[in-house]
Amino acid sequence: MKAEDFDKKFDDGQSIIDDLDLSRARRPEQEQKRVNVDFPIWMIQSLDKEARRLGVPRQSIIKMWLAERLEKIAS
């Protein structure tokens, strides 16, 4: 499909999803890399308590809190 045809289809409000190769799609700056971090037991217990209270996994609490902190220092 030519770019002009693709643009027209999009501009006309038609679905273009079937015309895209999503198998290679990626979200820049969102790739993940595993890291290991050792925490004291008291910290793990506190994280688990807060995670239970919110009904989310421990990892979510850690990611959320780190993201909040990093946003503060970036602005």
Secondary structure as UniProt FT lines:
FT   HELIX           3..11
FT   TURN            12..13
FT   HELIX           17..19
FT   HELIX           22..24
FT   TURN            28..29
FT   HELIX           41..54
FT   HELIX           58..74
//
